[in-house]
Amino acid sequence: MRADRILVIRNDRLGDFMLAWPAFALLKRQYPAAVIVALAPRYTVPMAELCPYIDEVIVDERRGSGLGDMLRLARRIRGAGIDVSVSFFSGFRTALALWLARVPVRVAPATKLAQLFHNRKLRQKRSLSAKPEFEYNLDLARYAIELNGDPPQPAPRPPYLEFDSAAVAALRSRYCTQHGIDPQQMLVFIHAGSGGSAINLSLEQFAAIAALIIDRIGAHIVFTAGPDELDSAARLASMLPGACCSVYHSVEGLVTFTHFIGICDAFISGSTGPLHIAGALNRPTVAFYPARRSATSLRWRTLSEDGRRLEFMPEQYSGETASLDIDVDACGASIESFLRGQQAAIRR
């Protein structure tokens, strides 16, 4: 089959999109001369444009749920001259649009009704959460490569996104100067927002974690907030001594926020988009997950390499609560040990 123009599809949420980057990287390593085209909703388009493994982006402008919307999407895909599509997330609408666009090879997981419109399918059973999401995505990329008659190359290793080290150092220096932070202090970011998808710790739980880190590690805490999350971050900051923490309000877009995440020494959050951006940057992550088969710590672990991830999950989950039933005090020793290890690595 021809693989000159490969369409990659992960058009759901930001965190899900970030966890497909290893698969994008593998496809680009395997076929460096190919044009990798991403189908992405407008929210994640800036990250698709930032991704070093993506050459072009088709903006998925969803308008309603009828046939007209699917026909518009099909025309855009057909106009892109795609040879192969790889649907890391397969929905009925997108699958039908690919079929209507007459994409020759349509690779996707064998799942749900959408599989009727794909002609190359891999059974994965992702709902069992037997491996990390990024591994499921890599398996699908390898399957597409093998269909082309090629042995898959080794998967690229973290980080999947890097910035110029001098630029990162300059950004960190400016932030520390603006907020009176000792430049030798560890910067620990805490993101209490959820983007409406992830179940997160309560503000009181995050405040307790922050207080522990300040007391035992001597770090400066940065509470990060998306455009609509400033109130929560400000409330968190008000629970702690002012000199020990600061607030970063992301109002200049995802790319600017991503550059800022690059200056942290550790990133703490529920399973949110910003957490998975930190993972793509190979920043140390501390993550909290619900005890639910579709959302386990194994399934949604970050892209940070082994030794740079710490994960917590409660023993039981209730779908009726908006926060996680996790004993923060019981997690404290593990968080302290993890951060001390990262601190020692920074000093070496």
C-alpha positions as CSV (number, residue, x, y, z in Angstrom):
1,M,0.0,0.0,0.0
2,R,1.1,3.6,-0.5
3,A,1.9,5.5,2.7
4,D,2.9,8.9,1.3
5,R,0.2,10.8,3.3
6,I,-0.9,9.3,6.6
7,L,-3.8,10.7,8.5
8,V,-3.6,10.2,12.3
9,I,-6.8,10.7,14.3
10,R,-7.1,11.3,18.0
11,N,-9.8,14.0,17.9
12,D,-11.2,13.7,21.5
13,R,-9.6,15.4,24.5
14,L,-6.2,17.0,25.1
15,G,-4.8,14.3,27.4
16,D,-5.9,11.6,25.0
17,F,-4.2,13.4,22.2
18,M,-0.9,13.8,24.1
19,L,-0.9,10.0,24.8
20,A,-0.8,9.4,21.0
21,W,2.5,11.2,20.5
22,P,4.7,8.1,20.9
23,A,2.6,6.5,18.1
24,F,3.0,9.7,15.9
25,A,6.7,9.6,16.6
26,L,7.0,6.0,15.6
27,L,5.1,6.6,12.3
28,K,7.4,9.6,11.5
29,R,10.5,7.6,12.4
30,Q,9.3,4.7,10.2
31,Y,8.4,6.9,7.2
32,P,10.4,10.1,7.5
33,A,9.5,11.1,3.9
34,A,5.7,10.7,4.5
35,V,3.5,13.6,5.3
36,I,1.8,13.0,8.7
37,V,-1.6,14.8,8.7
38,A,-3.5,15.1,12.0
39,L,-7.3,15.5,12.3
40,A,-7.8,17.5,15.5
41,P,-10.5,19.7,17.1
42,R,-9.8,23.4,17.3
43,Y,-8.9,23.1,21.0
44,T,-6.0,20.7,20.4
45,V,-4.9,22.2,17.0
46,P,-2.1,24.3,18.7
47,M,-0.6,21.2,20.1
48,A,-0.9,19.3,16.8
49,E,1.0,22.2,15.2
50,L,3.6,22.1,17.9
51,C,4.1,18.4,17.6
52,P,7.4,17.6,15.8
53,Y,6.0,14.5,14.2
54,I,3.0,16.2,12.5
55,D,3.4,18.0,9.2
56,E,-0.1,19.2,8.5
57,V,-3.3,19.6,10.5
58,I,-7.0,19.3,9.4
59,V,-9.2,21.2,11.8
60,D,-12.2,19.1,12.8
61,E,-14.9,21.8,12.8
62,R,-17.9,19.8,14.1
63,R,-21.2,21.5,13.2
64,G,-24.1,19.6,14.5
65,S,-24.6,15.8,14.3
66,G,-26.2,15.3,11.0
67,L,-25.2,14.0,7.6
68,G,-24.2,17.5,6.4
69,D,-21.5,17.6,9.1
70,M,-20.1,14.2,8.1
71,L,-20.1,15.2,4.4
72,R,-18.2,18.4,5.1
73,L,-15.6,16.4,7.1
74,A,-15.4,13.8,4.3
75,R,-14.7,16.5,1.7
76,R,-11.9,17.9,3.8
77,I,-10.3,14.5,4.2
78,R,-10.7,13.7,0.6
79,G,-9.1,17.0,-0.4
80,A,-6.1,16.1,1.7
81,G,-5.2,13.1,-0.6
82,I,-4.8,10.6,2.3
83,D,-3.4,7.2,1.5
84,V,-3.7,5.6,5.0
85,S,-5.7,6.7,8.0
86,V,-4.9,5.5,11.6
87,S,-7.8,6.1,14.0
88,F,-6.3,6.0,17.5
89,F,-9.8,7.1,18.6
90,S,-12.6,5.7,16.5
91,G,-16.0,7.3,16.5
92,F,-18.9,6.6,14.2
93,R,-18.9,10.1,12.7
94,T,-15.2,10.0,11.8
95,A,-15.3,6.5,10.5
96,L,-18.2,7.2,8.2
97,A,-16.4,10.4,6.9
98,L,-13.3,8.3,6.1
99,W,-15.4,5.8,4.2
100,L,-17.2,8.6,2.3
101,A,-13.8,10.2,1.6
102,R,-12.7,6.8,0.0
103,V,-9.4,6.7,2.0
104,P,-7.9,3.5,0.6
105,V,-6.6,2.0,3.9
106,R,-8.5,2.8,7.1
107,V,-6.8,1.4,10.2
108,A,-8.7,1.4,13.5
109,P,-9.4,-0.6,16.7
110,A,-12.1,-3.3,16.2
111,T,-14.6,-1.6,18.4
112,K,-18.2,-0.5,18.3
113,L,-20.3,0.2,15.3
114,A,-17.6,2.4,13.8
115,Q,-15.5,-0.6,12.8
116,L,-18.0,-1.3,9.9
117,F,-16.4,1.6,8.0
118,H,-12.8,0.6,8.5
119,N,-11.1,-2.0,6.3
120,R,-8.1,-2.8,8.5
121,K,-9.0,-3.6,12.2
122,L,-7.0,-4.6,15.2
123,R,-8.7,-6.2,18.2
124,Q,-7.4,-4.4,21.3
125,K,-10.1,-4.6,24.1
126,R,-9.0,-1.3,25.5
127,S,-11.8,-1.3,28.0
128,L,-9.9,-4.0,30.0
129,S,-7.1,-1.4,30.6
130,A,-4.5,-4.1,30.5
131,K,-1.8,-1.7,29.4
132,P,-1.1,2.0,29.1
133,E,-3.1,4.0,26.6
134,F,0.0,5.1,24.8
135,E,1.0,1.4,24.3
136,Y,-2.4,0.7,22.7
137,N,-1.7,3.6,20.4
138,L,1.7,2.2,19.6
139,D,0.3,-1.2,18.9
140,L,-2.1,0.3,16.3
141,A,0.8,2.2,14.7
142,R,2.8,-1.0,14.5
143,Y,-0.1,-2.8,13.0
144,A,-0.4,-0.1,10.2
145,I,3.4,-0.5,9.6
146,E,3.1,-4.3,9.3
147,L,0.2,-3.9,6.9
148,N,2.6,-2.0,4.7
149,G,5.0,-5.0,4.7
150,D,7.6,-3.3,6.9
151,P,9.1,-4.4,10.3
152,P,8.3,-1.7,12.9
153,Q,11.3,0.2,14.1
154,P,11.9,0.5,17.9
155,A,9.5,3.0,19.5
156,P,11.1,6.4,20.3
157,R,11.8,7.1,24.0
158,P,10.8,10.2,26.1
159,P,10.8,13.1,25.9
160,Y,8.4,13.5,23.0
161,L,8.6,17.3,23.1
162,E,11.7,19.3,23.9
163,F,12.4,23.1,24.0
164,D,15.7,24.9,23.8
165,S,17.4,24.6,27.2
166,A,18.5,28.2,27.2
167,A,15.0,29.4,26.5
168,V,13.6,27.2,29.3
169,A,16.3,28.5,31.7
170,A,15.5,32.1,30.7
171,L,11.7,31.6,31.2
172,R,12.3,30.1,34.6
173,S,14.6,32.9,35.7
174,R,12.1,35.5,34.7
175,Y,9.3,33.8,36.6
176,C,11.5,33.4,39.7
177,T,12.5,37.1,39.5
178,Q,8.9,38.3,39.1
179,H,7.7,36.3,42.1
180,G,10.7,36.6,44.4
181,I,11.5,32.9,44.3
182,D,15.0,31.7,45.1
183,P,16.3,30.3,41.8
184,Q,17.7,27.3,43.6
185,Q,14.3,26.3,45.0
186,M,12.5,23.4,43.5
187,L,9.4,24.5,41.5
188,V,6.5,22.1,42.0
189,F,3.4,22.8,39.9
190,I,-0.1,21.7,41.1
191,H,-2.9,21.7,38.6
192,A,-6.3,21.4,40.4
193,G,-8.4,21.9,37.4
194,S,-10.0,19.1,35.4
195,G,-11.2,20.5,32.1
196,G,-14.5,18.9,32.8
197,S,-13.3,15.3,32.2
198,A,-11.0,14.1,35.0
199,I,-12.1,13.5,38.6
200,N,-9.6,15.3,40.7
201,L,-8.6,15.8,44.4
202,S,-10.5,18.4,46.4
203,L,-9.0,21.8,47.0
204,E,-8.4,20.8,50.6
205,Q,-6.5,17.7,49.5
206,F,-4.3,19.7,47.1
207,A,-3.7,22.3,49.9
208,A,-2.6,19.5,52.2
209,I,-0.2,18.1,49.6
210,A,1.2,21.6,48.9
211,A,1.7,22.3,52.7
212,L,3.6,18.9,53.0
213,I,5.9,19.7,50.1
214,I,6.6,23.2,51.4
215,D,7.4,21.9,54.9
216,R,9.4,18.8,54.0
217,I,11.0,19.7,50.7
218,G,11.2,23.5,50.9
219,A,9.9,23.8,47.3
220,H,7.9,26.7,45.9
221,I,4.4,25.7,44.8
222,V,3.0,27.1,41.5
223,F,-0.8,26.6,41.2
224,T,-1.6,26.5,37.5
225,A,-5.0,27.4,36.1
226,G,-6.6,27.2,32.7
227,P,-8.7,30.2,31.4
228,D,-11.7,29.3,33.6
229,E,-9.9,27.9,36.6
230,L,-8.4,31.0,38.2
231,D,-10.8,31.1,41.2
232,S,-9.8,27.6,42.3
233,A,-6.1,28.3,42.0
234,A,-6.5,31.6,43.9
235,R,-8.5,29.8,46.7
236,L,-5.7,27.3,46.9
237,A,-3.0,29.9,47.2
238,S,-5.0,31.7,49.9
239,M,-4.8,28.5,52.1
240,L,-1.0,28.8,52.2
241,P,1.6,31.4,53.3
242,G,1.9,33.8,50.4
243,A,5.7,33.6,50.0
244,C,5.6,29.9,49.5
245,C,3.3,29.8,46.5
246,S,2.2,31.6,43.4
247,V,-0.5,31.4,40.7
248,Y,0.0,31.0,37.0
249,H,-3.1,31.8,35.0
250,S,-2.9,30.4,31.4
251,V,-4.6,33.0,29.2
252,E,-2.2,33.0,26.2
253,G,-3.1,29.6,24.8
254,L,-1.9,26.0,25.1
255,V,1.5,26.6,23.5
256,T,2.5,29.3,25.9
257,F,1.2,27.1,28.8
258,T,3.2,24.2,27.5
259,H,6.4,26.2,27.4
260,F,5.7,27.3,31.0
261,I,5.1,23.6,32.1
262,G,8.6,23.0,30.8
263,I,10.2,24.9,33.7
264,C,8.7,22.8,36.5
265,D,10.7,20.3,38.5
266,A,7.5,18.2,39.1
267,F,3.9,18.4,38.0
268,I,1.0,17.2,40.3
269,S,-2.5,16.7,39.1
270,G,-5.4,14.3,38.4
271,S,-5.4,12.8,34.9
272,T,-5.7,16.1,33.1
273,G,-4.5,17.5,29.8
274,P,-1.7,19.6,31.4
275,L,-0.5,16.5,33.3
276,H,-0.1,14.6,30.0
277,I,1.7,17.6,28.5
278,A,4.1,17.4,31.4
279,G,4.6,13.8,30.6
280,A,5.4,14.4,27.0
281,L,8.0,16.9,28.2
282,N,9.4,14.1,30.4
283,R,8.8,16.2,33.5
284,P,8.4,14.2,36.8
285,T,4.7,13.7,37.4
286,V,2.6,12.8,40.5
287,A,-0.9,11.7,39.3
288,F,-4.1,10.8,41.0
289,Y,-6.6,8.4,39.3
290,P,-10.0,7.0,40.2
291,A,-10.4,3.3,40.9
292,R,-12.4,2.6,37.7
293,R,-11.5,0.1,35.1
294,S,-11.6,2.6,32.2
295,A,-9.5,5.2,34.1
296,T,-6.9,3.3,36.1
297,S,-3.4,4.5,36.8
298,L,-2.0,1.9,34.5
299,R,-4.2,2.8,31.5
300,W,-3.7,6.6,31.8
301,R,-0.1,6.8,33.1
302,T,1.9,9.7,31.8
303,L,4.6,9.6,29.1
304,S,7.4,10.4,31.6
305,E,10.0,7.7,31.7
306,D,10.2,5.1,34.4
307,G,11.4,6.6,37.7
308,R,9.8,9.9,36.8
309,R,6.2,8.9,37.6
310,L,4.3,8.5,40.8
311,E,0.7,7.3,40.8
312,F,-2.1,7.0,43.3
313,M,-5.5,5.4,43.0
314,P,-8.2,4.8,45.7
315,E,-9.3,1.3,46.5
316,Q,-12.9,2.1,45.8
317,Y,-14.6,4.5,43.4
318,S,-18.1,6.1,43.7
319,G,-19.4,7.7,40.5
320,E,-21.5,10.0,42.7
321,T,-18.5,12.0,43.9
322,A,-16.6,14.7,42.1
323,S,-13.3,14.1,44.0
324,L,-11.1,11.2,44.8
325,D,-11.3,9.3,48.1
326,I,-7.5,9.3,48.7
327,D,-5.8,9.6,52.1
328,V,-3.4,12.4,51.4
329,D,-1.5,11.8,54.7
330,A,-0.9,8.2,53.7
331,C,0.5,9.4,50.3
332,G,2.8,12.0,52.0
333,A,5.8,9.8,52.6
334,S,5.8,8.5,49.0
335,I,5.5,12.0,47.6
336,E,8.3,13.3,49.8
337,S,10.6,10.4,48.8
338,F,9.8,10.8,45.1
339,L,10.4,14.6,45.1
340,R,13.7,14.2,47.1
341,G,14.8,11.7,44.4
342,Q,14.0,14.2,41.7
343,Q,15.7,17.0,43.7
344,A,18.8,14.9,43.9
345,A,18.8,14.3,40.2
346,I,18.5,18.0,39.5
347,R,21.6,18.7,41.6
348,R,23.8,16.1,40.0
